[in-house]
Amino acid sequence: MARRSICAFGMIVSMVVPVAAGAEPNAAVPEIGAREAGARYGQALGVVDICIGAKVTAKGEALRGAYAGADQELFKAQAAKVYDAWYAVKGCGNATDPNQCKIIMDKSCAAAEAEIGAQGSVMPGLVEFPKR
């Protein structure tokens, strides 16, 4: 099982989803599927837009070129879907209270740091967060 971020009720949340099994790992391709990698790359791009000072690392950027053909298309589609969810949170058009938007963004950034930050539990090292 792997964790994947999605947008629900205006907040980026994580949930456990099954990852396709049976694929042989390849040295050039990450051990995760293109869909999951795309979701994490989309998450990383969203983090850069919302979380002040965050940067996609070389490891994160390397995901873009790790897949080819149909897997690359799947990667791109999933990355766009997840990034769009983060972008919607950034716009926060549904909230009547700006404080609620700030809380949602802060919680989303904290969750992303726990998942894809330097010590991430899901795919560590995709994003660098500023030192606090």
Secondary structure by P-SEA (a helix, b strand, c coil): cbbbbbbccccbbbbbbbcccccccccccccccaaaaaaaaaaaaaaaacccccccccccccccccccaaaaaaaaaaaaaaaaaaaaaaaccccccaaaaaaaaaaaaaaaaacccccccccccccccccc
